[in-house]
Amino acid sequence: MDLQYITNIENTTHTRKYNGIVQYGTSGFRTKADHLEHVLFRMGLLSVLRSKKCNAAIGLMITASHNVESDNGVKLVDPNGEMLEASWEKIADDLANANDSDVTTVIQRIMNEQTINMSVSATVVTGRDTRKSSPILLDAALAGIRALNGNIKDFGIVTTPQLHYFVVCTNTNGSYGEATLEGYYTKFSNAFKHMREYKNSSNNDKYIAELHLDAANGVGALAIKEFQKHIGSALKVNIYNDGNGELNHMCGADYVKIQQTVPINMQLEANTRCASIDGDADRIVYFYIDELKKFHLLDGDRMATLVAGYIKELLQESSLKLHLGLVQTAYANAGSTNYISQELKVPVACVSTGVKHLHSKAIEFDIGVYFEANGHGTVVFKKTAIQSILNAAKDHNLSENERAAAEKLAHVINIINQTVGDALSDMLLIETILHAKGWSIIEWEQSYTDLPNKQVKVKVKDRNIITTSNAERQCVTPVGLQHEIDKVVAKYSKGRSFIRPSGTEDIVRVYAECENSADVQRLAAEVSLLVYRLAGGIGPEPTL
């Protein structure tokens, strides 16, 4: 390694002050903000090496998504806008946890093992969320990038999906879109407004172009305000938790999904269409309150079925023979899976939790729809599928109706941010489909019935004691725990439950569903108690 690089790395003020172990989970490193300064410096270094390895721009996003304000995190974005290649997650772990005196040695090893040519130019696209700790962590990351002479494109305060978008635009020389904030807003809002020009295709007229949006007091509040300027009267968005309150506190998509309740600061009339995004705006869920004040959640499963059903309709109307598929995780409600496979007749695949797993499976289809139940997802189109759609839209050998359907598909492609999920792009897509169908949120919900379900977190001494298989639906260790879970589940009609360790903290997530809403609480409690007793639970014991 060049002596200059060694000097730059070793003469840093961003030394390791936290001696605990950090792990690159499904969404990068995520922990207390004051534990991360040395990690950000080293991820700045790693992002340069990754850029040189790929000979393309790499993204570095500073955010802790739906975590509390005191947390923060960082994740690297690969050239095509996807999550960091899995083989480099271990490399990131090794570098982040090395002693200060060993960092240069680890960097040299990475260069050798990955055969990295240091003479190749490197570009790192950076962004951060609105957390108070983010500027300090950004400075550390920038110092790491500069230490290896990387070029920096800093976009300041942006949503995570915007950062993914900028990386793709940078690497495709603008063919995907313009690598600016204005380019981002213009691309998606113009396609959204084009779709508004089509009348809805049914006799329904229950859609109202107004949405009540909980912005989690995060960066998404800034983005939706800008979107509102671009989409104008096509959709009125009333924003709650717009940044004046505490980030993710009793609000945001994760809170709404898990607690199944209305976010703080939202006073709503019955049956009004509402949505909630998370702190970095890559997840969204819909909800409403009925006349009896009952809460109704329309999560990622609902969005996936709505989107897949609409795209299938347009494919049939356009006579395009493209392979459409839908990808889910174990968290997907059995009601949605049955509806997709039996009613919509769309192939369904199940993969491990995490958008990187869903995304890699979805790209195997011509058109792949994927959403986690938490509301994180998107639609991906193969280049050949996009070209077929564009050709059909201009093919005068087709009927007027066939061409119109292909035109709609072409606009839908441009509404969608295909780079691993975007809450605001997904919002525009859902609103487009509801408008096309003339549906209120009630008609949307009535398409199928969810099984009652519950999620619980159990604190444990070491989450790594839990290992799983079969797309996380079966517990492998501790030995015997799955057998006990099976015995509990067998007591409940249409019962299903699985456990999985968190990717970022020492908790085990318990999911339970069954036919009777009164039973689902007890099922979740029984499985939680098993986890507590057999997997080293800490704190108060779960009660039945």
C-alpha positions in Angstrom: 0.0 0.0 0.0 1.2 3.5 -0.8 2.8 5.3 2.2 0.5 8.2 1.8 -2.6 5.9 2.3 -1.0 4.4 5.4 -0.4 7.8 6.9 -3.9 9.0 6.1 -5.4 6.0 7.7 -3.3 5.9 10.8 -3.3 9.7 11.5 -7.0 9.8 12.0 -8.9 11.3 15.0 -11.7 8.9 14.4 -10.3 6.1 16.6 -12.2 3.3 18.2 -13.8 4.4 21.5 -16.4 1.6 21.7 -15.0 -1.8 22.4 -18.2 -3.8 21.8 -18.8 -5.8 18.7 -20.9 -4.3 15.9 -22.4 -6.4 13.1 -23.4 -5.6 9.5 -27.1 -6.7 9.6 -29.7 -6.8 6.9 -29.6 -3.0 6.8 -26.0 -2.3 7.6 -24.6 -1.3 11.0 -27.1 0.1 13.5 -26.6 0.8 17.2 -26.1 3.7 19.6 -24.9 6.8 17.7 -21.9 7.4 20.1 -20.6 3.9 19.2 -20.3 4.5 15.5 -17.7 7.2 14.8 -14.9 4.8 14.1 -17.2 2.6 12.1 -18.2 5.4 9.8 -14.5 6.3 9.2 -13.8 2.7 8.3 -16.9 2.4 6.1 -15.6 5.5 4.3 -12.5 3.5 3.6 -14.4 0.4 2.6 -16.7 2.3 0.3 -13.7 3.5 -1.7 -12.3 0.0 -2.0 -15.7 -1.3 -3.1 -16.0 1.4 -5.7 -12.6 0.6 -7.1 -13.5 -3.1 -7.1 -16.7 -2.5 -9.0 -15.3 0.4 -11.1 -18.5 2.2 -10.3 -20.0 4.7 -7.8 -21.0 3.3 -4.4 -23.5 4.7 -1.9 -23.0 5.4 1.8 -26.2 6.3 3.7 -26.2 7.4 7.4 -29.5 6.4 9.0 -31.0 4.2 11.6 -34.4 4.0 9.8 -37.2 3.3 12.3 -34.9 3.2 15.4 -35.0 5.7 18.2 -33.3 9.1 17.8 -30.3 8.1 19.9 -29.4 5.3 17.5 -27.8 5.7 14.1 -26.3 3.5 11.4 -24.7 3.2 8.1 -25.2 1.1 5.0 -23.4 0.8 1.8 -25.3 0.7 -1.6 -23.9 -1.3 -4.5 -23.7 0.2 -8.1 -27.2 -1.0 -9.2 -28.9 0.4 -6.1 -29.1 -2.9 -4.3 -27.8 -3.7 -0.8 -24.1 -4.4 -0.4 -23.1 -7.8 -1.8 -23.4 -10.4 0.9 -19.7 -11.5 0.7 -18.6 -8.0 1.6 -20.8 -7.9 4.8 -18.2 -10.1 6.6 -15.4 -7.8 5.2 -17.3 -4.9 6.7 -17.6 -6.7 10.1 -13.8 -7.4 10.2 -12.9 -3.9 9.4 -15.4 -2.3 11.8 -14.3 -4.4 14.7 -10.5 -4.4 14.1 -8.2 -2.7 16.7 -7.0 0.7 15.6 -3.5 -0.7 15.2 -4.7 -3.4 12.8 -6.8 -1.2 10.4 -4.0 -0.7 7.9 -3.3 -4.4 7.9 -7.0 -5.3 7.3 -7.2 -2.7 4.5 -4.1 -4.3 2.9 -5.6 -7.8 3.2 -8.9 -6.6 1.5 -6.9 -5.1 -1.3 -5.0 -8.3 -1.9 -7.8 -10.7 -1.5 -10.1 -8.7 -3.7 -7.3 -7.8 -6.2 -8.2 -4.1 -6.0 -6.3 -1.8 -8.3 -5.8 1.4 -6.3 -5.1 3.4 -9.4 -8.7 3.1 -10.4 -10.8 6.1 -9.7 -13.4 5.8 -6.9 -16.7 7.7 -6.3 -18.8 7.5 -3.2 -22.3 9.0 -3.1 -23.2 10.1 0.4 -26.4 11.1 2.2 -27.8 11.3 5.8 -31.0 11.5 7.6 -32.2 14.3 10.1 -30.7 12.8 13.3 -28.6 15.2 15.4 -25.8 12.7 15.3 -25.7 12.3 11.5 -23.4 15.4 10.7 -20.6 14.1 13.0 -20.9 10.6 11.6 -20.9 12.0 8.0 -17.6 13.9 8.8 -16.1 10.6 9.9 -17.2 8.9 6.7 -15.9 11.7 4.5 -12.5 11.5 6.3 -12.4 7.8 5.5 -13.2 8.4 1.8 -10.6 11.2 1.5 -8.0 9.0 3.2 -8.0 6.7 0.2 -8.4 9.6 -2.3 -12.0 8.8 -3.1 -14.3 11.3 -4.9 -17.3 12.4 -3.0 -20.8 13.3 -4.2 -22.6 14.4 -1.0 -26.4 15.0 -1.3 -26.9 16.2 2.3 -30.2 15.3 4.0 -32.0 12.8 1.8 -34.2 9.8 2.3 -32.6 6.4 2.0 -34.4 5.6 -1.3 -33.2 8.9 -2.8 -29.6 7.9 -2.0 -30.2 4.5 -3.8 -31.7 6.4 -6.7 -28.7 8.8 -7.0 -26.3 5.8 -7.1 -28.2 4.2 -10.0 -28.5 7.4 -11.9 -24.8 8.1 -11.4 -23.8 4.7 -12.7 -26.2 4.7 -15.7 -25.3 8.1 -17.0 -28.8 9.4 -16.5 -30.7 6.7 -18.4 -32.6 5.8 -15.2 -33.1 9.4 -14.2 -31.3 12.6 -13.4 -29.0 12.3 -10.4 -30.4 15.3 -8.6 -33.2 15.9 -6.1 -35.1 17.8 -8.8 -34.6 14.8 -11.1 -36.0 12.5 -8.5 -39.1 14.5 -7.9 -39.8 15.2 -11.5 -39.4 11.6 -12.7 -41.9 10.0 -10.3 -44.4 12.9 -10.1 -44.6 13.3 -13.9 -45.5 9.6 -14.4 -48.0 9.9 -11.5 -49.7 12.9 -13.2 -49.8 11.1 -16.5 -51.7 8.2 -14.9 -54.2 10.6 -13.5 -55.2 11.5 -17.1 -56.8 8.1 -17.5 -60.3 7.7 -16.2 -60.9 4.9 -13.7 -61.7 1.6 -15.5 -64.7 0.7 -13.4 -68.0 2.1 -12.3 -66.6 2.8 -8.8 -66.3 6.4 -7.8 -65.3 6.0 -4.2 -61.7 7.2 -4.5 -60.9 10.6 -3.0 -57.6 12.3 -3.9 -56.6 13.1 -0.4 -54.3 11.2 2.0 -53.5 11.7 5.6 -49.8 10.8 6.1 -47.8 10.2 9.3 -44.2 11.2 8.4 -42.6 9.8 11.6 -40.9 13.2 12.3 -38.2 12.1 9.9 -36.6 13.0 6.6 -39.6 11.8 4.7 -41.5 14.8 5.9 -39.2 17.1 3.9 -39.5 14.9 0.9 -43.3 14.7 0.8 -43.6 18.5 1.1 -41.4 18.8 -2.0 -43.4 16.0 -3.7 -46.6 18.0 -3.0 -45.3 20.9 -5.0 -44.7 18.6 -8.0 -47.9 16.7 -8.0 -50.2 19.6 -7.1 -53.9 19.0 -7.0 -53.5 15.4 -8.3 -53.2 14.3 -4.7 -53.6 16.4 -1.5 -51.4 15.0 1.3 -52.1 16.2 4.8 -48.8 15.7 6.8 -48.7 14.7 10.5 -45.5 14.3 12.6 -43.8 16.5 10.1 -40.5 16.9 12.0 -41.4 19.0 15.0 -41.7 16.0 17.3 -39.4 13.2 18.4 -38.2 10.9 15.6 -40.1 7.6 15.4 -41.7 8.2 18.9 -45.2 6.6 18.9 -45.3 7.2 15.1 -43.9 5.8 11.9 -44.6 2.7 9.9 -42.9 0.3 12.3 -44.9 1.6 15.3 -48.2 1.4 13.4 -47.5 -2.1 12.1 -46.4 -3.6 15.4 -48.7 -1.7 17.8 -51.6 -1.7 15.3 -52.8 1.7 16.4 -53.0 5.3 15.1 -49.8 7.4 15.5 -49.5 10.2 17.9 -50.9 13.6 16.9 -53.5 12.2 14.4 -57.1 12.9 15.0 -59.1 11.2 12.2 -62.6 10.9 10.9 -64.0 7.4 10.3 -62.9 5.6 7.1 -60.4 8.3 6.0 -57.4 6.9 4.1 -54.2 7.2 6.0 -50.6 6.0 5.6 -47.5 6.0 7.7 -43.8 6.0 6.6 -40.8 5.3 8.7 -37.9 7.5 9.7 -35.9 7.2 6.5 -38.9 6.8 4.2 -38.3 3.3 2.8 -41.4 1.7 4.4 -45.0 2.6 4.2 -48.2 1.0 5.6 -51.8 2.2 5.1 -54.6 2.2 7.8 -57.9 3.6 8.8 -60.4 3.8 11.7 -64.0 2.7 11.2 -67.1 4.1 12.7 -66.7 1.9 15.8 -63.1 3.2 16.3 -61.7 -0.1 15.2 -58.2 0.1 13.7 -57.6 -1.5 10.3 -54.1 -2.0 9.0 -53.2 -2.5 5.3 -49.6 -3.5 5.3 -47.0 -4.7 2.8 -49.0 -7.9 2.1 -52.0 -5.7 1.1 -49.9 -3.5 -1.1 -48.2 -6.5 -2.8 -51.6 -8.1 -3.7 -53.0 -4.8 -4.9 -49.9 -4.1 -7.1 -49.6 -7.6 -8.4 -53.3 -7.8 -9.3 -53.2 -4.4 -11.1 -50.1 -5.3 -13.1 -51.6 -8.7 -14.1 -54.8 -6.9 -15.3 -52.7 -4.5 -17.5 -50.6 -7.5 -18.8 -53.8 -9.3 -19.8 -55.3 -6.2 -21.4 -52.2 -5.5 -23.4 -51.8 -9.2 -24.4 -48.2 -9.1 -23.2 -46.8 -12.5 -22.3 -44.5 -11.6 -19.4 -43.7 -13.7 -16.4 -45.1 -11.9 -13.3 -44.2 -13.2 -9.8 -44.6 -12.1 -6.2 -42.0 -12.6 -3.4 -42.8 -12.7 0.3 -41.2 -13.6 3.6 -42.4 -15.7 6.4 -44.1 -12.6 7.9 -46.6 -12.5 5.0 -50.1 -13.3 6.3 -51.4 -16.7 5.1 -54.6 -14.8 3.9 -52.5 -12.9 1.4 -50.6 -15.9 0.2 -53.7 -17.8 -0.4 -55.3 -14.9 -2.3 -52.3 -14.4 -4.5 -51.8 -18.0 -5.4 -55.4 -19.2 -5.6 -57.4 -16.1 -6.7 -54.9 -14.0 -8.6 -53.0 -17.1 -9.9 -49.7 -15.3 -9.6 -46.7 -17.4 -8.6 -45.4 -16.8 -5.1 -41.9 -17.4 -3.7 -40.9 -17.2 0.0 -37.4 -16.1 1.1 -35.6 -15.0 4.2 -36.4 -11.6 5.8 -34.6 -8.6 4.4 -35.2 -6.7 1.1 -31.9 -8.0 -0.2 -33.3 -11.5 -0.2 -36.6 -10.4 -1.8 -34.9 -8.3 -4.4 -32.5 -11.0 -5.5 -35.4 -13.4 -6.0 -37.7 -10.8 -7.6 -35.3 -10.1 -10.4 -35.6 -13.7 -11.6 -39.1 -12.8 -12.9 -39.8 -10.6 -15.9 -41.7 -8.5 -13.5 -41.1 -9.2 -9.8 -43.3 -7.7 -7.0 -42.0 -7.8 -3.5 -43.0 -6.3 -0.2 -42.2 -7.3 3.3 -45.2 -7.2 5.6 -43.6 -4.1 7.3 -44.2 -2.1 4.1 -40.8 -2.2 2.6 -40.8 -3.2 -1.1 -41.1 -2.3 -4.7 -41.5 -3.8 -8.2 -38.6 -4.7 -10.5 -38.7 -5.0 -14.3 -36.1 -6.8 -16.5 -34.8 -4.6 -19.3 -36.3 -7.0 -21.8 -39.7 -6.6 -20.2 -39.5 -2.8 -20.2 -38.6 -2.9 -23.9 -41.5 -5.2 -24.7 -43.9 -2.9 -22.9 -42.6 0.2 -24.7 -42.8 -1.6 -28.0 -46.4 -2.6 -27.4 -47.3 0.9 -26.5 -46.3 2.0 -30.0 -47.5 -1.1 -31.9 -50.3 -0.1 -34.2 -50.9 -3.8 -35.0 -52.4 -4.0 -31.5 -55.9 -2.7 -30.7 -56.4 0.7 -29.1 -57.2 -0.9 -25.8 -54.1 -3.1 -25.9 -51.9 -0.1 -26.6 -53.5 1.9 -23.9 -52.8 -0.8 -21.3 -49.2 -1.0 -22.4 -49.0 2.8 -22.1 -50.3 2.6 -18.6 -47.6 0.0 -17.8 -45.0 2.3 -19.2 -46.1 5.1 -16.9 -46.3 2.7 -13.9 -42.7 1.7 -14.5 -41.7 5.4 -14.1 -43.7 5.8 -10.9 -41.8 3.0 -9.3 -38.4 3.4 -7.7 -37.0 0.0 -8.5 -33.9 0.4 -6.2 -34.9 -1.7 -3.1 -38.1 0.2 -2.0 -39.2 3.7 -1.6 -42.1 4.7 0.7 -43.0 7.8 -1.3 -42.8 6.2 -4.7 -44.8 3.3 -3.3 -47.4 5.8 -2.0 -47.8 7.2 -5.5 -48.1 3.7 -7.0 -50.8 2.7 -4.5 -52.7 6.0 -5.0 -52.5 5.4 -8.8 -54.0 1.9 -8.5 -56.8 3.0 -6.1 -57.6 5.9 -8.5 -57.7 3.5 -11.5 -60.0 1.2 -9.7 -62.1 3.9 -8.1 -61.6 2.2 -4.7 -61.7 3.7 -1.2 -59.5 2.1 1.4 -62.5 -0.1 2.4 -62.9 -1.6 -1.0 -59.2 -2.3 -1.1 -59.3 -4.1 2.3 -62.3 -6.2 1.2 -60.4 -8.0 -1.5 -59.4 -10.7 0.9 -59.4 -11.4 4.7 -56.3 -11.5 6.8 -55.8 -14.0 9.6 -55.4 -12.3 13.0 -51.7 -11.9 13.8 -49.4 -10.6 16.4 -45.7 -9.7 16.7 -43.7 -9.8 20.0 -40.1 -9.0 20.9 -38.3 -11.1 23.5 -35.0 -9.8 24.9 -32.2 -12.4 25.1 -28.6 -12.4 26.3 -27.3 -13.4 22.8 -29.5 -13.4 19.7 -27.0 -15.5 17.9 -28.1 -18.6 19.9 -31.1 -18.6 17.5 -30.5 -20.1 14.1 -33.2 -20.8 11.5 -33.8 -22.5 8.1 -36.5 -22.8 5.4 -36.7 -19.1 4.8 -36.6 -18.5 8.6 -39.8 -20.5 9.2 -38.0 -23.3 11.2 -35.9 -22.9 14.3 -32.7 -25.0 14.2 -31.1 -24.0 17.5 -31.6 -24.2 20.4 -32.3 -27.8 19.7 -35.8 -28.8 20.7 -37.3 -25.3 20.6 -39.0 -25.8 17.3 -40.6 -29.0 18.5 -42.1 -27.2 21.5 -43.3 -24.4 19.2 -45.0 -27.0 16.9 -46.8 -28.4 19.9 -48.2 -25.0 20.9 -49.2 -24.1 17.3 -51.1 -27.4 16.9 -53.6 -26.3 19.6 -54.9 -23.4 17.4 -57.0 -23.5 14.3 -55.0 -22.3 11.3 -52.2 -21.6 13.7 -48.7 -20.5 12.5 -45.8 -19.1 14.5 -42.1 -18.7 13.9 -39.2 -16.9 15.5 -36.1 -15.2 14.2 -33.3 -13.2 15.7 -33.0 -9.5 15.1 -30.3 -8.4 12.7 -29.3 -5.4 14.8 -30.0 -6.0 18.5 -30.3 -8.8 21.1 -34.0 -9.6 20.7 -35.9 -12.4 19.2 -38.9 -11.6 17.1 -42.0 -13.8 17.5 -44.7 -13.9 14.9 -48.0 -15.7 15.5 -51.3 -16.0 13.5 -54.4 -18.1 13.8 -58.1 -18.1 12.9 -59.4 -16.6 16.1 -58.4 -13.1 17.1 -59.0 -13.9 20.8 -56.5 -16.8 20.5 -53.7 -15.0 18.7 -52.6 -13.1 21.8 -52.3 -16.3 23.7 -50.4 -18.1 20.9 -47.9 -15.3 20.7 -47.5 -15.3 24.5 -47.0 -19.0 24.7 -44.3 -19.0 22.0 -42.6 -16.0 23.6 -42.5 -17.8 26.9 -40.8 -20.8 25.2 -38.2 -18.4 23.6 -37.6 -16.8 27.0 -37.0 -20.1 28.8 -35.1 -22.0 26.1 -33.1 -19.2 24.5 -31.8 -17.2 27.5 -34.4 -14.5 27.9 -33.6 -11.5 30.1 -35.9 -9.0 31.9 -39.5 -9.8 33.0 -40.8 -13.2 31.9 -43.6 -13.1 29.3 -47.0 -13.7 30.9 -49.8 -15.8 29.4 
